Amino acid sequence: MLDHHQSQHHQHAQPTAFAEGESETEEKIQQFGVRISTGSAKGPIIGTPISPTARWSSGTSRFNSSVSALNDSTTTLTNCEDKLSSPPPKYIAEDLEYSEPPRHSCHDEEGGLGYHNDENGQGDGLLMQASTTLVFAVTGLICAGWLLDVIQHWQVFIDISELIILIPILLNLKGNLEMNLASRLSTAANMGLLDHRESRNAFIKGNLALLQVQSLTVGSVAGLFAFGLGVIVHPTTNNPSEIALMITSSMLCAALSSFVLGSFMCGLVLVCRRYRINPDNIACPLASSFGDLVTLLILAGCSMALEKILHTPYPVILLVILLAQIPAWAVYVRRNKFVSEVVKEGWVPVFAAMVIASTAGLTLERYINEFPGMALISPVLNGLAGNIASIFASRISTSLHVNIKENYKSTQRILFFVHIPIQAVFLVITGVLGLGHVQWSVPVVLGYLFVTLCLILISLGMARSITHLFWKWGYDPDNYALPILTSLIDVIGTGLLVAGFWALRYGKME
């Protein structure tokens, strides 16, 4: 009789537990602005972010029958890290309904996700994939540095010196947006969200539209912010036509480059998924490096074209058209379930990064003529460090979302040593081709290597700390970590470079 009474009491108490869990989940939704749906499940979906490689428990995290096949194909991972706090589920059960289950529970080359570290830290081809990608990335950075060294002498950049301040700010903002896109795509690919045409098309279209909203917004703010900094540095500059040119050039450049680079990144991640290559090792570095080159090319072209119509109404008309596109894209984004919440939570880190990166912009504008080789070296130094840190941060973010333990020490060691031959390639290419205005003497080479080694060590340490810190605070690292990380690297790298030039007494530069 007593056992029967206890059984009845337990049955009556269970809905209360579900109600409490649902209440707790609703609090998290309000706190973090993350969409969640219980669908037809028997209880709220709570806990760590949803992963197609983790066994769902039979309690409050049970899926409905539409994803029961996924339950049968997965196994429990025993190497998950214990986390004090984590963001609410990144994607809900319905989002993963059409995703292809992995063949094995491990994320190795044979398992379809291409994400697993063995004891040597190279189970997913990190050494080969990262080194190959970084070679292409440093090629893009060299081209960007060479282009910056050339366009700084163009008449439009001489007449409107605020454009020099705009360059690192805009490159940082655009790079952050595209790296965030690459990180979201990589996480979605590793979770199997891109395996079915319906969910894949909706996810990609939503993220490309989101990228346009973000790019047009940050382009306008970056242009105005850079001009404001220019006025502070050069108080006599207050021409309204120059303000219109700055903002219009920045917005037009941001919109065009986002379309080109966003489409490229989506295709790249899909190719990686098709051939079982971990996109975490590839997507972010290419997004950053080639993003700098493409953005710099478009900015230079737009600025030169708009200068010819500077004193006509056309720049203002174009500015109004670009501003009108923001609410139009925003309406589409709000209707897309994959990005409707991301559009609300991704602004703080991006604009915080803009404020941080403005320090690097002011430093570059101050010393770019005093140290002629800085235009070539700065993008490569900061870009390569940012690329390596972004690989590490993206891998950590994915491992946290799919509950797999990353071999941090091994990954850090590989990423640290892989950058040394890449820096050697950079020195050889610039020395042989005579790029920039740097005369590579032995003291200059040794000083540069010392600066880059220090920056890489700092960058890897910050990548691990910042990513885990945002995760512990309950924020998605895919949206928060990379902007802050890369902007800090830009500031630290530029400061170290200037200090190195001073220590070498200009390093025998011409």
Secondary structure, 3 states (H helix, E strand, C coil): CHHHHHHHHHHHHHHHHHHHHHHHHHHHHHHHCCCCCCCCCCCCCCCCCCCCCCCCCCCCCCCCHHHHHHHHHCCCCCCCCCCCCCCCCCCCHHHHCCCCCCCCCCCCCCCCCCCCCCCCCCCCCHHHHHHHHHHHHHHHHHHHHHHHHHHCCCHHHHHCCHHHHHHHHHHHHHHHHHHHHHHHHHHHHHCCCCCCHHHHHHHHHHHHHHHHHHHHHHHHHHHHHHHHHHHHHCCCCCCHHHHHHHHHHHHHHHHHHHHHHHHHHHHHHHHHHHCCCCHHHCHHHHHHHHHHHHHHHHHHHHHHHHHCCCCCCHHHHHHHHHHHHHHHHHHHHHCCCCCCCHHHHCHHHHHHHHHHHHHHHHHHHHHCCCCCCHHHHHHHHHHHHHHHHHHHHHHHHHHHHCCCCCCHHHHHHHHHHHHHHHHHHHHHHHHHHCCCCCCCCHHHHHHHHHHHHHHHHHHHHHHHHHHHHHHHHCCCHHHHHHHHHHHHHHHHHHHHHHHHHHHCHHHHCC
